[in-house]
């Protein structure tokens, strides 16, 4: 069962206050007018009883007469056409009688032991509670309508602005000191607008980077083709074209992987997989590349950690991070891959540590952005490996962070929760 919210209590207290005030004012008028026959007190009771009989029936009229404490010998009774008492108290000598057609279509007789004013005139006192109740209900209803309508109008206008591309629109500052679920909704709308702005800016930045990355190999290929046309015997131009085409193919494949992760992550297939075994395969492959520069890659891992994951994406994730560590570690050093299970959180923590120069502290977060490379890495890769790794980890509900070691090198820590 959902817990009552702040907005619920505001509405409840406001309507309760309105009905309570209306009831108390009506009762006060009836008590002040309690002065014998022909007074507004009796007139109000008779008028209310008549309205209840017409609109709701005999049962509602009986409830009013049951709670009415009549002063002295004042009695009110409701009789049917056969003269049988249906509600109220017996009226032996009726001084006032009126025929009423009930909601059920019955012909009833409303009798009172005391008369109304002169010649049965209905004094102004009997309509005072109705007028006051109507006015107070209108005032409170108007206030509540305004209280709920104006912030929703601001929200509607803001969403219209966001739909037109004006992502700087903010709604929460317009709410003032108000504190309820409508303000929370406004804050969520502001966060949504800000997130859309960041996504659009990131998309524009990504398109700019993609065009820049594709332009470089295309320019070199065009230059090589031009030279080859002038001197058909230059075999190195054919090799240049081949290298650049392979480079473009790798870039496009990486971009497609990144787009697939960002676009529809729920469409990626998952299967039970031992992540430790996957790490062992990647470390074995990386050892061959590390041996070319006199380095080694070691694995320190727990026995088994089976989780329902995408093996392809996690393979790319760990391979990109480990190969990146092998590329940046100093010659004749080691890259250490350690994996341990956190039993309390039921997650696997993998740390990849190299012994390279590390990364500038201000770039520890940005290295996971697409096409992010240092000044000394302009020709090394595309800057998509860590971006793909970050998206793959996030898609599995995990986290990935980088930190510089006090002595030397960089550690990338990946935490993956166990998926049932």
Secondary structure, DSSP 8 states (H G I E B T S, - for coil): -----HHHHHHHHHHHHHHHHHHHHHHHHHHHT--STTSHHHHHHHHHHHHHHHHT-HHHHHHHHHH----TT--EEEE-TTS-EEEE---SS-SEEEEEE-TTS-EEEEEESS--SGGG---THHHHHHHHHHHHHHHHHHHHHHHHHHHHHHHHHHHHHHHTT-TT---GGGGTT--SHHHHHHHHHHHHHHHHHHHHHHHHHHHHHHHHHHHHHHHHHHHHHHHHHH-TT-HHHHHHHHHHHHHHHHHHHHHHHHHHHHH-GGGS--EEEEHHHHHHHHHHHHHHHHHTTT-EEEEE--S--EEEE-HHHHHHHHHHHHHHHHHHS-TT-EEEEEEEEETTTTEEEEEEE--S----GGGTTGGGSTT---GGGTTSS-S-HHHHHHHHHHHTT-EEEEEE-SSS-EEEEEEEE---
